[in-house]
Amino acid sequence: MHRFYLPPEACRRPLLALTGREAHHAAHVLRLRKGERVIVLDGAGGELLCDIRELGRDRVNLDVVQRQSLPPLPYHLTLLQAIPKGKLLEAIIQKATELGVRRMVPLLSERVTTHPSAESAAAKADKWRLAAVDAIKQCGNPWLPVIETPLRPGEFLERRETFELPLLASLAPGSRHPREHFQAFRARHARNPNSVCVWVGPEGDFTPAEMDAIQASGAHPITLGPRVLRSETAAVYCLSILNYELQ
């Protein structure tokens, strides 16, 4: 069954309307017809089963047949990801959304080659959010992750946010397997952590100064194995391990 996205405020009535890119996708790409059944996700846990009432050139009206609210995962995952070259961050956002990330913070670390201006950063943030929207429609995740505007690592650290288990993907010798940190947490608390973050650096990793600052905030360095992974591979690797341990 095909899935579409509407924000929560647009999902409160018994009659819904797809417009813009969602209507175009339904009417002109998928070529759906009156009476067909679709699912609408509101990105806040809502899943609405709908029947197509009518299709216009730039609008598709839907009758809501059934509503259900799906709970979020019992843990909150934050990905702090250095911005890679080109459009790779969109691919990372797609995979991170599929893997249940609740928030993603793009990082302008010193070795990042792309440093967008304020205007271009806002435009990129819109594209990144659309990548997340497409991902929840593809995988059925009813929770749309928060995609923040880019920050320098130091700017994020200045917020002094706390996580029950903060991790840092690291190439440094002596980094431990993430499982060891989960085992240590469970030994202390007799449960899994409720909030986890993982820092993933750019090609060439974070600078030594950035690594020191991140570790000083409490993040535990973790190894990703004997091979040097590309940044986008490292992100998927980390999130896969975290989901395995937390589920």
C-alpha positions as CSV (number, residue, x, y, z in Angstrom):
1,M,0.0,0.0,0.0
2,H,1.4,3.4,-1.0
3,R,2.3,5.9,1.8
4,F,2.1,9.6,1.8
5,Y,3.1,12.3,4.3
6,L,1.1,15.2,5.8
7,P,2.1,17.2,8.8
8,P,0.0,16.7,12.0
9,E,-2.0,19.9,11.7
10,A,-3.2,18.8,8.2
11,C,-4.4,15.4,9.5
12,R,-7.0,16.5,12.0
13,R,-10.0,16.5,9.7
14,P,-12.0,13.5,8.4
15,L,-11.2,14.7,4.9
16,L,-7.5,15.1,4.0
17,A,-5.9,16.8,1.0
18,L,-2.6,15.9,-0.7
19,T,-1.1,18.9,-2.5
20,G,2.2,19.8,-4.1
21,R,4.7,17.0,-4.5
22,E,2.5,14.5,-2.6
23,A,-0.4,15.1,-4.9
24,H,1.9,15.0,-8.0
25,H,3.3,11.7,-6.8
26,A,-0.1,10.1,-6.2
27,A,-1.8,11.3,-9.4
28,H,1.0,11.6,-12.0
29,V,3.7,9.2,-10.9
30,L,1.8,6.3,-9.2
31,R,-1.4,7.1,-11.3
32,L,-3.7,6.1,-8.4
33,R,-7.4,6.1,-9.0
34,K,-10.6,7.0,-7.0
35,G,-11.4,4.4,-4.4
36,E,-7.9,3.1,-3.9
37,R,-6.6,2.8,-0.4
38,V,-3.5,4.5,0.9
39,I,-1.7,5.3,4.1
40,V,-0.9,8.8,5.4
41,L,1.8,9.3,8.0
42,D,1.9,12.5,10.0
43,G,5.5,12.1,11.3
44,A,4.4,12.3,14.9
45,G,3.3,8.7,15.3
46,G,0.0,8.9,13.5
47,E,-0.9,6.4,10.8
48,L,-4.1,7.1,8.8
49,L,-5.8,4.6,6.5
50,C,-7.5,6.5,3.8
51,D,-9.6,6.0,0.6
52,I,-9.1,8.3,-2.3
53,R,-12.3,10.4,-2.8
54,E,-11.2,12.3,-5.9
55,L,-8.1,13.3,-7.8
56,G,-7.5,16.7,-9.4
57,R,-4.6,18.1,-11.4
58,D,-2.8,19.3,-8.2
59,R,-5.0,18.0,-5.4
60,V,-6.0,14.6,-4.1
61,N,-8.8,14.3,-1.5
62,L,-8.8,11.5,0.9
63,D,-11.5,10.1,3.3
64,V,-10.0,8.8,6.6
65,V,-11.1,5.3,7.3
66,Q,-9.0,4.5,10.4
67,R,-6.6,6.3,12.6
68,Q,-4.0,4.8,14.9
69,S,-1.2,6.2,16.9
70,L,2.1,4.2,17.1
71,P,4.5,4.8,19.9
72,P,8.1,5.8,19.3
73,L,11.0,3.4,19.9
74,P,11.7,3.1,23.6
75,Y,15.1,4.8,23.1
76,H,16.1,8.2,21.7
77,L,18.9,8.0,19.1
78,T,20.8,11.2,18.0
79,L,23.3,11.1,15.2
80,L,25.9,13.9,15.2
81,Q,27.2,13.6,11.6
82,A,30.0,15.6,10.0
83,I,28.8,16.8,6.6
84,P,30.3,14.7,3.8
85,K,30.9,15.8,0.2
86,G,28.2,16.3,-2.4
87,K,24.7,14.8,-1.7
88,L,25.9,12.0,0.6
89,L,24.2,13.5,3.6
90,E,20.8,13.0,2.0
91,A,21.6,9.3,1.7
92,I,22.8,9.2,5.3
93,I,19.5,10.8,6.4
94,Q,17.5,8.3,4.5
95,K,19.3,5.4,6.1
96,A,19.3,7.0,9.6
97,T,15.5,7.5,9.3
98,E,15.0,3.8,8.4
99,L,17.1,2.9,11.4
100,G,15.0,4.9,13.8
101,V,17.1,8.0,14.5
102,R,15.0,10.6,16.3
103,R,17.3,13.6,15.7
104,M,20.2,14.3,13.4
105,V,22.7,17.2,13.8
106,P,24.9,17.9,10.7
107,L,28.3,19.0,11.9
108,L,30.7,21.6,10.3
109,S,33.9,20.1,11.7
110,E,37.2,21.5,10.7
111,R,37.9,18.9,8.1
112,V,34.5,19.2,6.4
113,T,35.1,20.6,2.9
114,T,31.6,22.1,2.5
115,H,30.8,25.1,4.7
116,P,27.4,26.5,3.5
117,S,26.3,30.1,4.1
118,A,23.3,30.8,6.2
119,E,21.0,31.0,3.2
120,S,22.4,27.8,1.5
121,A,22.3,26.0,4.9
122,A,18.6,26.8,5.2
123,A,18.0,25.5,1.6
124,K,20.0,22.4,2.3
125,A,18.0,21.8,5.6
126,D,14.8,21.8,3.5
127,K,16.2,19.2,1.1
128,W,17.5,17.1,4.0
129,R,14.0,17.2,5.6
130,L,12.5,16.0,2.3
131,A,14.9,13.1,2.3
132,A,13.7,12.2,5.7
133,V,10.0,12.5,4.6
134,D,10.7,10.2,1.6
135,A,12.4,7.7,3.9
136,I,9.5,7.4,6.4
137,K,7.1,6.9,3.4
138,Q,9.4,4.1,2.1
139,C,10.0,2.3,5.3
140,G,6.8,3.0,7.2
141,N,8.4,4.7,10.2
142,P,5.7,7.0,11.5
143,W,8.1,9.3,13.4
144,L,9.9,11.9,11.3
145,P,13.3,12.7,12.7
146,V,14.3,16.3,13.6
147,I,17.0,17.5,11.1
148,E,18.8,20.5,12.7
149,T,20.6,23.2,10.8
150,P,24.4,22.7,10.7
151,L,26.5,23.4,13.7
152,R,30.2,23.4,14.6
153,P,31.0,20.6,17.1
154,G,31.9,23.3,19.7
155,E,28.6,25.0,19.2
156,F,26.8,21.8,20.0
157,L,28.9,21.0,23.0
158,E,28.1,24.5,24.4
159,R,24.5,23.4,24.8
160,R,25.7,20.9,27.4
161,E,23.1,18.3,26.4
162,T,23.2,15.0,28.3
163,F,22.8,11.5,27.0
164,E,22.8,8.3,29.0
165,L,25.3,6.8,26.6
166,P,27.3,9.1,24.4
167,L,29.6,7.4,21.9
168,L,32.3,8.6,19.5
169,A,33.3,6.7,16.3
170,S,37.1,6.8,16.5
171,L,40.1,5.7,14.6
172,A,42.3,6.1,17.7
173,P,44.1,3.1,19.2
174,G,42.5,1.8,22.3
175,S,38.9,2.5,21.3
176,R,36.5,-0.2,22.6
177,H,33.8,-2.2,20.9
178,P,30.4,-0.5,21.4
179,R,29.1,-3.7,23.0
180,E,31.5,-3.2,25.9
181,H,29.9,0.2,26.7
182,F,26.4,-1.3,26.6
183,Q,27.4,-4.1,28.8
184,A,28.9,-1.7,31.3
185,F,25.8,0.4,31.3
186,R,23.5,-2.6,31.8
187,A,25.7,-3.8,34.7
188,R,25.4,-0.4,36.4
189,H,21.7,0.3,35.7
190,A,20.1,-3.1,35.0
191,R,18.5,-1.7,31.8
192,N,19.3,-0.3,28.4
193,P,20.0,3.4,28.0
194,N,17.1,5.6,27.1
195,S,19.1,8.2,25.2
196,V,22.1,7.4,23.0
197,C,24.1,9.7,20.7
198,V,26.9,8.8,18.4
199,W,29.4,11.2,16.8
200,V,30.6,10.4,13.3
201,G,33.4,12.4,11.8
202,P,34.4,13.4,8.2
203,E,36.9,11.8,5.9
204,G,40.1,11.9,8.0
205,D,38.1,11.9,11.2
206,F,37.7,14.8,13.7
207,T,40.8,16.8,14.5
208,P,42.7,16.0,17.7
209,A,41.3,19.1,19.3
210,E,37.7,18.2,18.4
211,M,38.2,14.7,19.6
212,D,39.5,15.9,22.9
213,A,36.5,18.3,23.4
214,I,34.0,15.6,22.5
215,Q,35.6,13.1,24.8
216,A,35.8,15.7,27.6
217,S,32.0,16.0,27.3
218,G,31.7,12.4,28.3
219,A,31.6,10.6,24.9
220,H,33.2,7.1,24.8
221,P,35.4,6.3,21.8
222,I,34.3,3.2,19.9
223,T,36.0,1.2,17.2
224,L,34.3,0.3,14.0
225,G,36.6,-2.5,13.2
226,P,40.0,-2.9,11.5
227,R,39.1,-1.0,8.3
228,V,38.9,2.7,7.7
229,L,35.3,3.3,6.7
230,R,33.9,6.1,4.6
231,S,31.8,8.6,6.7
232,E,28.5,7.4,5.3
233,T,29.4,3.8,5.9
234,A,30.5,4.6,9.4
235,A,27.1,6.2,10.1
236,V,25.1,3.2,8.9
237,Y,27.5,0.8,10.8
238,C,27.1,2.7,14.1
239,L,23.3,2.9,13.8
240,S,23.0,-0.7,13.0
241,I,25.0,-1.7,16.0
242,L,23.0,0.6,18.3
243,N,19.7,-0.8,17.0
244,Y,21.0,-4.3,17.6
245,E,22.0,-3.6,21.2
246,L,18.9,-1.6,22.0
247,Q,16.3,-3.9,20.5
